[in-house]
Amino acid sequence: MLSAKSLFQEIVDNDESFRLFCSIAASGETQGGWENARIAALVPQSEQALAPKITRHGADEDKHGRIFNALMKKRGLQPMEVPPETDYTMLLERHGIGLAHDKLKADQPLTVRDIIVYLSHSRVTEQRAADQMVMLRKHFASHPEIGKAVRMISDDEDNHLAYTHEELLRFAAAGHGRLIQRTLRECALAEIGIYRDVSLAVMDHMGRILGWPKAKAAVLAAGIRAMYAYERAFGWRRMVTLSMPERRDALGGPATTAPEFA
């Protein structure tokens, strides 16, 4: 019987599929760390109070990248080049979701609108990340090899999601509500299409590595497409709603370290 737990267990148990999974995850997290660091450096003067939180967000993403690389190192594995069709972060940027890298590489201060776009993009993508970690935490929190990493990253993703809710609500209260809702909707609808394409690409690579029969690969692909159809019709709304989180000022302190991994 196919299940999220059995599927991921199969990926974890095979060195080559585990290497691909960790390489993709490490690349995305490291890219997110760079993006947040640049945004923090370019925050407009009127929003300087946000800079330490954005820096903390980036430091967490960098830490996650180190954790995934350390998991590979423990098995004696080296990171592999990430297939471009599986590069979620790059594809989001290519489709105009979030802030363009050309803008982040410049030395011009960002605008308040830019910060709202960044936060809206983060609210959508952090929802995806938090949901994925909930699934992994449910099934693998006590796993002897990856359990500690899953718990640590899951806690961080929950903090990141809480932070985006709180900051976007602050901007909404300051009169930016229409811009926020429009940007969230655009980000969510684009993200679910990119997530579908990336998921199909990742499963295709995993299937070849693990030797899945065509019937199994077809069932998994159909499941991914069915999830996309649901998200396109209804599920995207969950990614655009805002509510005050239980975790207030979730990124208000220094980033936590991971000395056992990094």
N, C-alpha and C positions, 0 to 999 in steps of 0.2 A: 504493500500500500504506500502510495506517495504521500509524504507530509513534509512540512517545512523542516521538522526536526530530522527526519531520515535523510532528506536531501542534503542538508548542511552537514550532517554527520559524515556522509559519503565524501563531501568535499574536504572536510577536515582530515579524514583518515588517509587521503592520498596526498603524497608530498607535492606532486606537480599541480594539482588543483588547488591545494592550500597555498602554494607559492603564488599562483595567479590571483587568488582571492586577496591575499595580504598585499600583493604588489599594487593591485587596483586601489585597495583601501588606503594604503600608505601614500600613494601618489595624490589621491584626492584630498586627503587630510593635509598634506604638506602644501599643496596648492592653496587650500583654504587658509592655512596659516600665513602664507605670503600675502594673500589678498587682504586679510584683516590687519596685518602689520602696516601695509601701505595706507589703508583707509584710516587707521589710527594716526598715522603721521600727517595726513592731509585733512583732518577734521577742521571745519571752519571755527573761527574764534568763538562764535556764539554757542557752540556745542562742545567746548573743550572738556566739559565734565564727562562726556561720553568716551573720550580717548582712552582712559585706563580700562574701561569695560571692553572696548573693542580690542585693545592690546591683550587683555586676559583671554578673550575669545580666540584670538590668533595663537596665543601660547598653548591653549588647550588643543587646538587643531595640530600644531606642531608636535605636541606630546603624543597625540594619537598616532601620527605618522611614525614616530620613534617606536611606539609600542608594536605596531604591525611589523616593522622591520626587525625588532627584537624577537618577535615570535618566529619569524623565519630563521633568524640566526641561531636560535635554540635548536632548530632541526638541522642546522648546517646548510640552509638554503640561502641562495642569493636572490635579491629582487630581480624581476624580469621586466623587460620593456612592456609598458601597458599598451595593448592594442587600441588604436585610436577610437574604434567604434565602441569601446567599453569605458571611455574616459568621460564620465558624467560631468565633472567640473568643467572640462574643456568644451564639451558640447553645449552646456548651459551658456558659457561665455560667448561661444560662436553664434548662438541664437539670440544674443542680445539680452540675456537674463542677468540682472545685476549690473555692476559697473564694469565698463570696458577696461581691459588691461592697459590700453593706450592711455587712458585717463589716469590710471593708478601709477603708471610709470612716469608721468609728468610730475612737476613740482608745484603745480597750481593747487591752491586750497579747494576742497570740495565745497559744494553748496548744501544748504539744508535739504533741498530736493534730492541731491545725491545721497545724503544720509538716509532719507526716507526710502529711496529705492533700494539701498543696501539692506536696510532692516526688513523691508518687505520680502526681498529675495531670501534673506536668512530665515524669516519666519516660515516660508514655504519649505525650503530645503532642510531646515532643522526639524520640521514636523516629520519629514521622510526619515531622517536619520534617527530621531527618537523612536518612531514606530518600529524601525528595523531592530533597534537595540532592545526594545520591549520583547520582541519575538526571540532574539538571541538570549536575553536574560532569562526568559521563561524556561528555555530548554537547556541552556548551557552555563548558567550562573555557577554551578558547582563542578563544571568540567575541570579536570586536573591541569590541563594545558592552557586553555583559553578563558577559564572562568573568571579569573581575577581581572584580566583585560576587559572582558565583557562588562563586568560590574562597574569598573572605573569609567569606561567610555560612556556607558549608559547614564551614569550620574551626571557626567559633563554635558551630554546632549540634552538632558532634562533642564539643566541650568541655562543652556543656550536658548532653548525654546521659551523658557520663562522670561528671559531677558528681552527677547524680541517682542513678546506680547506687551510687557510693561512699557518699553520705550515707544512702541507704536501707539499705544493708548495715550501716552503723554503727548505725542505729536498730534494725535487726533483731537485731544482736548484743546490744543493750541490752534485749531482751525484747519488742519491738513487732512481731515477725514476723507474727503472725496478722492484726493490724490492717493491716499493709502489704499482705499478699497479698490480703486481702478488698477493700481500697480499690483496689489495682491492677486487679483483675478487674472491679470495678464501673466504673472509669474506662474501661478498654479496651473493654468491651462497649458502653458508651454512645458512646464516641468513634467507633467504626467505623460506627455508624448515622448519626451526625452528619456524618462525613466523606463517607459515601455521598450524603446529601442535599445537602450543599454542593457536592460534585463534580458532581452532576446539574444543580444550579442554575447553576453556573459554565459548564458545557458548553452549557447552554441559551442563556445570554446570549452566549457566544462564537459559537455556531452562528448566531444572528440577526445578529450583527455581521459575520461572515465569509461569510454566505450559504450555509451548508452545506446540501446536499440532505438530504431526509428520511432517505434510506437511510444516509448517513454519520452523521447524528445518532443514528439508531436503533442502529447498530453500537457507537458510543461509549457510549451509555446502557447497552446490554447488557453491555459490558465492565465498566463501573462496578458494575453489579449483580452480575456474576459475581465480581468482586473482593470485594465485600461478603459474598457467600455463602461464599467461601473463608475470609475473615477471621472470620466468625461461627462457622464450624465448627472451624477450626484456627489461623488466622493470629494470632488475638488472644493466643495463648500467648507469641508472640515479644515481645509488648509488656509482659508481666508478669514475665518471668524477670529475675533479677538476677545479675550477675557482676562481679567486681572488674575495673575497666577498666585498660587499659595506661596511659592518661593519668591519673595520680594528681594530686589537688589541682588539677584542671583550671581552676578559677575562683579560684585562690589569689592571683592577682596583679591588677594594675589592668587595666581594660578597654582593649582596643586601639582606636585611633582610625581614622577613615577620612577623612583630610583631602582626599583626591582626589575624594571624593563629597560629603561634608557641607559 
